[in-house]
Amino acid sequence: MTGSWNMALWTAGQRQEIEARKAECLDRYRAAQELACQIHAQRRDKGKGWRMWAERELSARPELEMEARAKLNRLVGESRK
């Protein structure tokens, strides 16, 4: 990549690489959000053991775990208000 932040000066290949990376990141972000929402929606069905179940669900998807955990924590915090 060049030292310029102006993407118009970059080659088409370089711009495509960046767009592909952005698409990957967005897909991963959406998948993490969906996982967190699914866990949050099912937590009442799981009863008092929902946290252990949630930990297993999160650890089964290590590529999404951090983002999904952050979203799940926000959802749980909001539902307590």
C-alpha positions as CSV (number, residue, x, y, z in Angstrom):
1,M,0.0,0.0,0.0
2,T,1.1,3.5,-0.6
3,G,1.6,6.1,2.1
4,S,-1.4,8.0,0.9
5,W,-4.8,7.9,2.6
6,N,-6.5,8.9,-0.6
7,M,-7.9,5.7,-2.0
8,A,-8.3,7.2,-5.4
9,L,-4.6,7.1,-5.7
10,W,-4.5,3.3,-5.0
11,T,-4.7,0.6,-7.5
12,A,-7.9,-1.2,-8.1
13,G,-6.4,-4.3,-6.5
14,Q,-5.5,-2.5,-3.4
15,R,-9.0,-1.0,-3.1
16,Q,-10.6,-4.4,-3.6
17,E,-8.4,-5.9,-0.8
18,I,-9.6,-3.2,1.5
19,E,-13.3,-3.6,0.5
20,A,-13.0,-7.4,1.0
21,R,-11.5,-6.9,4.5
22,K,-14.2,-4.5,5.4
23,A,-16.8,-7.0,4.2
24,E,-15.2,-9.8,6.3
25,C,-15.2,-7.6,9.4
26,L,-18.8,-6.6,8.9
27,D,-19.9,-10.2,8.5
28,R,-18.0,-11.2,11.7
29,Y,-19.6,-8.3,13.6
30,R,-23.1,-9.2,12.4
31,A,-22.5,-12.8,13.3
32,A,-21.4,-11.9,16.8
33,Q,-24.4,-9.6,17.3
34,E,-26.7,-12.4,16.2
35,L,-25.1,-14.9,18.5
36,A,-25.4,-12.5,21.5
37,C,-29.1,-11.8,20.7
38,Q,-29.8,-15.6,20.4
39,I,-28.2,-16.3,23.8
40,H,-30.0,-13.4,25.4
41,A,-33.4,-14.5,23.9
42,Q,-32.9,-18.0,25.3
43,R,-31.5,-17.2,28.7
44,R,-34.9,-17.3,30.5
45,D,-35.6,-20.8,29.0
46,K,-32.3,-22.0,30.5
47,G,-33.2,-21.0,34.1
48,K,-30.5,-20.3,36.7
49,G,-27.8,-22.2,34.7
50,W,-28.1,-19.9,31.8
51,R,-24.6,-18.3,32.4
52,M,-22.8,-21.7,32.2
53,W,-24.8,-22.5,29.0
54,A,-23.9,-19.1,27.6
55,E,-20.2,-19.6,28.4
56,R,-20.3,-22.9,26.4
57,E,-22.1,-21.2,23.5
58,L,-19.6,-18.3,23.4
59,S,-16.5,-20.6,23.8
60,A,-17.8,-22.7,20.9
61,R,-17.3,-19.7,18.6
62,P,-13.9,-18.3,19.6
63,E,-13.7,-16.0,16.5
64,L,-16.9,-14.3,17.8
65,E,-16.5,-14.7,21.5
66,M,-15.2,-11.2,22.5
67,E,-17.6,-9.2,20.4
68,A,-20.6,-11.4,21.3
69,R,-19.7,-11.3,25.0
70,A,-19.6,-7.5,24.9
71,K,-22.9,-7.3,23.2
72,L,-24.5,-9.9,25.6
73,N,-23.2,-7.9,28.6
74,R,-24.9,-4.8,27.2
75,L,-28.1,-6.6,26.6
76,V,-28.2,-8.1,30.1
77,G,-27.4,-4.8,31.6
78,E,-30.2,-3.1,29.7
79,S,-32.7,-5.7,30.7
80,R,-31.9,-5.1,34.4
81,K,-32.9,-1.5,34.2
